[in-house]
Amino acid sequence: MSHQSGITANESLRAKFNEMKDGHIRVVVIVIENETLVIKDEYAAEHSFNEDFEKLVSPLVQPNRPAYYFVRLDTINEISGHNWLLIVYIPDEAKVRERMLYASTVATLKREFGIAYITEEIRASSINEMTLNSFHQHIRTQAAPPPRTMREEEMLEIKQREVTSDISVDSKHQTLQGLMFPFDENVLEALHLFKNESVNYIQMEIDHEKERIFLTHSESNATPESIQKSFPENAGRYHVYRFTHEFNNETLHSNFFLYSVPGHGSKIKQRMVYASCKESVIDNIEKKHGITFERKLELCDISDLTTDYLFQQLHPEAIASASKKSFARPKAPSTRGPRRLLKAADNPDE
């Protein structure tokens, strides 16, 4: 299964990649033209990394044009030689197709150049992030210990309690931890587009061999009914969906995280992996990407995913109220009608 764009470097760029490893080039800018990776600009090293970055990189950036920027660092690896910084610049203003194309070609670009030579990598989405200060902030962030998630905090507390507590037959222990697989570049870009409301649906799958989460599908105007058609019948998926609907005369946009694993068609191991990764995927999306979910649902039958079903999950009280009105006892008549006056029968004795 291929998760890349299929775009490769032309012969001129491959030759330039070999030349870059000699150490005399400081900056090379690469773009995609006619479905091929090509060189746009290059500059030789003149001074230190900091001086050349300020002088060369910032003026080359075009605000609305995605590009890859290779910048040679002043550090050297004894095995691979000169170290390089790769800046993947995909501005928010670029077209959605262009953004996805550049994001899906990153892995190919790194492989063509040589992953061992790239010691630092930055993803930038605005011209303000294409500065020397941003690079040094990236270095400081990389050096700092990563923040712990809520699950990691809980696990740390459990371990600390186990160390200080007595062990008996009644002691409880954590026997299974959730799995955590990294997101592919396409997933990161799709989540960025989702947050900016450029797309409203993302579908992801787990590659069990690569232990990585890949993007399988995304849409700009998806509906629950259209999403059904993209569900595989025998494989698990994670879904991020923004459900737009009307409620109390307001237009609401509610984010759903959907976890689907068909019980009848999927393998047991696959269901276990998807279930184990689910919490870490949600945690990653909410904390690292700032996307919060109103509801998190598990779907065993794809036919359950309908507009009415999602609406009911968000507004159960409205559904209950409507049901009561539908089955309310009919009101009794307010009056029993005019009384009939009965004429008294003639008295025979009179």
Sequence and secondary structure as in RCSB ss.txt:
>XXXX:A:sequence
MSHQSGITANESLRAKFNEMKDGHIRVVVIVIENETLVIKDEYAAEHSFNEDFEKLVSPLVQPNRPAYYFVRLDT
INEISGHNWLLIVYIPDEAKVRERMLYASTVATLKREFGIAYITEEIRASSINEMTLNSFHQHIRTQAAPPPRTM
REEEMLEIKQREVTSDISVDSKHQTLQGLMFPFDENVLEALHLFKNESVNYIQMEIDHEKERIFLTHSESNATPE
SIQKSFPENAGRYHVYRFTHEFNNETLHSNFFLYSVPGHGSKIKQRMVYASCKESVIDNIEKKHGITFERKLELC
DISDLTTDYLFQQLHPEAIASASKKSFARPKAPSTRGPRRLLKAADNPDE
>XXXX:A:secstr
   S   EE HHHHHHHHHHTTS EEEEEEEEETTEEEEEEEEE  S HHHHIIIIIHHH  TT  EEEEEEEEE
EETTTEEEEEEEEE  TTS HHHHHHHHHHHHHHHHHH GGGEEEEEEE SGGGSSHHHHHHHHHHHHS     H
HHHHHHHHHHHHHHS   TT            B HHHHHHHHHHHTTS SEEEEEEETTTTEEEEEEEESS  HH
HHHHH  SSS EEEEEEEEEEETTEEEEEEEEEEE  TTTS HHHHHHHHHHHHHHHHHHHHHS    SEEEEES
SGGG  HHHHHHHH HHHHHHHHHHHT      S             TT 
